[in-house]
Amino acid sequence: MTGSGERDYVLGTHREEIERLGLQHRVWRPHVLEGWRRAGITTGSKVLDVGAGPGYATVDLAEIVGPTGEVHAVERSGNFVQHAREICAARGLGQVRVHEQDLMAGPLNVQGMDAAWCRWVASFVSDPAKLAATVARALRPGGVAIFHEYLDYRTWRLAPPCPPLESFVSEVMASWRASGGEPDVALTLPSLLEDAGLAVKRLEPKVFVIPPSDFIWKWPSAFVETNLQRLLELGRVDETWTLAVREALRQAAADPHTLMITPMVLEIVAERRS
């Protein structure tokens, strides 16, 4: 059964969303692994996975740090926690601890971490400043936090322009804000991290410009498909609107000359001051 906490997730926590998150992780995995490497995550590291979702990044982190390291995965969705525990158990990753906890509801009992990884969490929580402070407290002095958060969600467009997709992006952002989140949270996150006692060391925007033949296209197109249904469930749109968006994207994907510009993400690396 899905409880009220699961319904609070603007994107849902159902099976289709778990599958979409797996696809999303595969698309972003090479960029994430490189970011972790540059941040110093290695064998024996102790890492906090903030808002771990179904555990895809948790598994990668556990395999990097090895049996001498630790990964503490924190996630509030019971559905996601179950999935994370199952895939870690199946791989024999005893160095992982999965904590079912809402970071907005109480303190996190994890300290002394070498690194923290946080992807698309600050944009969904009700208090990003509280999240920044929680991450800072979990790190040892000199520990690093790596964030991937949206900087400009409206960069998600097609070339040539596609008004139905732009309408979809507007509806997604509106539903996001209605749930208490902020899609463009990276505009303010660096200053919140500084206020929390972290020194921002690197800022790097990430955006893809891709044709339909590129594997990365599958990530945003899968998001459209699952979230058209989600917007219907939330009562924000009607069937006629969803059909128009779906057909416009289908036509765009059938044209090899179409280009998709993905929502701009900012990679932030910050170090806890002594």
C-alpha positions in Angstrom: 0.0 0.0 0.0 1.1 3.5 -0.7 1.0 5.8 2.3 0.7 9.5 2.5 4.4 9.9 2.6 4.7 8.2 -0.8 2.0 10.5 -2.3 4.0 13.5 -1.2 6.6 12.6 -3.9 5.7 14.9 -6.8 7.1 12.4 -9.2 5.7 9.3 -7.5 7.4 6.2 -6.1 5.7 3.5 -8.1 7.3 0.7 -10.1 7.4 2.8 -13.3 9.2 5.6 -11.5 11.8 3.2 -10.1 12.4 1.9 -13.6 12.7 5.5 -15.0 15.2 6.4 -12.2 17.3 3.4 -13.3 17.4 4.7 -16.9 18.2 8.1 -15.6 21.1 6.8 -13.5 22.5 4.9 -16.5 22.5 8.1 -18.6 24.2 10.1 -15.9 26.5 7.4 -14.5 29.6 8.3 -16.5 29.4 11.9 -15.4 28.6 11.0 -11.8 31.5 8.6 -11.6 33.9 11.2 -12.9 32.6 13.8 -10.4 33.1 11.3 -7.5 36.6 10.5 -8.7 37.6 14.2 -8.9 36.1 14.7 -5.4 38.3 12.0 -4.0 35.8 9.2 -3.3 37.9 6.0 -3.3 38.5 2.6 -1.6 37.9 2.9 2.1 35.9 6.2 1.9 32.9 6.7 4.2 30.1 8.3 2.1 26.6 9.6 2.8 24.1 9.1 -0.1 21.5 11.8 0.6 18.0 11.1 -0.8 19.2 7.7 -2.2 16.0 6.8 -4.0 15.9 3.2 -5.1 19.6 2.8 -4.5 21.3 2.9 -7.9 24.0 5.4 -6.9 24.3 3.6 -3.5 25.4 0.4 -5.3 28.0 2.3 -7.3 29.3 4.0 -4.2 29.5 0.8 -2.3 31.5 -0.9 -5.1 33.9 2.0 -5.2 34.6 2.2 -1.4 34.7 -1.6 -1.1 34.3 -3.7 2.1 36.7 -1.4 4.0 34.5 1.7 3.3 31.0 2.6 4.4 27.9 3.9 2.6 25.0 5.4 4.5 22.0 5.8 2.2 19.2 8.0 3.5 15.8 7.9 1.9 12.3 8.6 3.2 10.2 6.6 0.8 9.5 3.1 2.0 9.1 1.8 -1.5 12.5 3.1 -2.5 14.1 1.9 0.8 12.9 -1.6 0.1 14.3 -1.6 -3.4 17.6 -0.3 -2.2 17.9 -2.9 0.5 17.0 -5.7 -1.9 19.6 -4.7 -4.6 22.3 -4.2 -2.0 21.6 -7.6 -0.4 21.5 -9.3 -3.8 25.1 -8.0 -4.4 26.3 -8.8 -1.0 27.1 -5.2 -0.2 27.5 -5.4 3.6 29.2 -2.0 3.8 25.8 -0.3 3.1 23.4 1.0 5.7 20.0 2.1 4.4 18.3 4.6 6.7 14.5 5.2 6.2 14.3 8.8 7.3 12.9 12.2 6.3 15.7 14.7 6.5 13.2 17.5 7.0 11.6 15.7 10.0 14.6 15.2 12.4 18.4 15.1 12.8 20.5 12.6 11.0 22.6 10.3 13.2 25.5 10.0 10.8 28.8 11.8 11.3 32.4 11.8 10.3 31.8 11.1 6.6 34.5 11.7 4.0 32.0 12.6 1.4 28.3 13.2 0.7 26.5 12.7 -2.6 23.2 14.5 -3.2 21.4 14.5 -6.6 18.1 16.2 -7.2 17.1 16.4 -3.5 17.5 20.1 -2.6 15.1 20.9 -5.4 12.4 18.8 -3.8 12.7 19.5 0.0 10.8 22.2 1.8 13.9 23.7 3.4 17.1 23.5 1.3 19.0 25.5 4.0 18.2 22.8 6.5 19.4 20.1 4.1 22.7 22.0 3.5 23.2 22.2 7.3 22.4 18.5 7.7 24.9 17.5 5.1 27.6 19.8 6.6 27.1 18.2 10.1 27.5 14.7 8.6 30.9 15.5 7.1 34.3 15.4 8.9 36.4 18.6 8.6 37.8 18.6 5.1 35.0 16.2 3.9 33.4 17.1 0.6 29.8 17.3 -0.6 28.9 16.8 -4.2 25.5 18.1 -5.5 23.8 17.8 -8.8 20.8 20.2 -8.9 18.9 22.0 -11.6 20.1 25.5 -12.4 17.7 26.4 -15.2 14.9 23.9 -15.8 13.5 25.9 -18.7 16.5 25.1 -20.8 14.6 21.9 -21.6 13.4 22.6 -25.1 13.4 21.2 -28.6 15.0 22.8 -31.7 13.0 23.6 -33.7 10.7 24.8 -30.8 7.9 22.6 -29.7 5.2 24.5 -27.7 3.5 21.4 -26.3 6.8 20.3 -24.7 7.3 23.8 -23.3 3.8 23.7 -21.9 4.7 20.3 -20.3 7.9 21.8 -18.7 5.8 24.7 -17.3 3.3 22.3 -15.8 6.1 20.1 -14.2 7.6 23.2 -12.7 4.3 24.4 -11.3 3.5 21.0 -9.8 7.0 20.9 -8.3 6.5 24.3 -6.6 3.0 23.4 -5.5 4.6 20.5 -3.5 7.0 22.9 -1.8 10.1 22.4 -3.9 12.0 24.6 -6.2 13.2 23.3 -9.6 15.9 26.0 -10.0 17.3 25.5 -6.5 21.0 25.6 -7.7 20.6 29.4 -8.1 20.7 29.7 -4.3 22.3 26.4 -3.2 25.9 27.6 -3.3 25.2 30.5 -0.9 23.2 28.1 1.4 26.2 25.7 1.5 28.6 28.6 2.4 26.2 29.6 5.2 26.2 26.0 6.5 30.0 26.0 6.9 31.0 24.6 3.5 33.5 26.3 1.1 32.4 25.9 -2.5 35.3 24.6 -4.5 33.9 23.9 -8.0 30.9 24.8 -10.0 30.2 23.2 -13.4 27.1 23.4 -15.5 26.0 20.3 -17.4 23.6 20.3 -20.3 23.2 17.9 -23.2 22.2 18.8 -26.8 21.1 15.6 -28.5 19.3 14.1 -31.5 16.7 11.3 -31.1 19.3 8.7 -32.0 21.4 9.5 -28.9 20.8 7.2 -25.9 20.5 10.2 -23.6 17.2 11.1 -25.4 15.6 8.2 -23.6 16.1 9.9 -20.2 13.9 13.0 -20.8 11.4 11.2 -23.1 10.8 8.6 -20.4 10.3 11.4 -17.9 7.6 12.9 -20.2 5.8 9.6 -20.5 5.7 8.7 -16.8 4.9 12.3 -15.7 2.1 12.9 -18.1 0.3 10.2 -16.1 1.5 11.7 -12.8 0.1 15.1 -13.8 -3.2 13.4 -14.7 -3.3 11.7 -11.2 -2.6 15.1 -9.6 -5.6 16.6 -11.5 -3.4 19.3 -13.0 -4.1 18.4 -16.7 -6.6 16.6 -18.9 -6.4 13.7 -21.4 -6.5 16.0 -24.4 -3.5 18.0 -23.2 -1.5 14.8 -22.4 -2.3 13.4 -25.9 -1.1 16.6 -27.5 2.2 16.5 -25.6 2.8 12.8 -26.4 2.1 13.2 -30.1 4.3 16.3 -30.4 7.2 14.4 -28.8 6.6 11.4 -31.0 6.8 13.6 -34.1 10.0 15.2 -32.8 11.6 11.8 -32.2 10.7 10.7 -35.7 12.7 13.6 -37.2 16.4 12.8 -37.1 17.2 16.6 -37.4 15.4 17.4 -34.1 17.6 18.5 -31.2 16.7 18.3 -27.6 18.4 20.6 -25.0 18.1 19.1 -21.6 17.5 20.9 -18.3 20.7 22.6 -17.1 22.2 20.9 -14.0 24.9 22.5 -11.8 27.5 20.2 -10.3 28.6 21.8 -7.0 31.6 20.5 -4.9 32.0 22.0 -1.5 34.3 21.2 1.4 33.5 21.4 5.1 35.7 24.0 6.8 37.7 22.9 9.9 
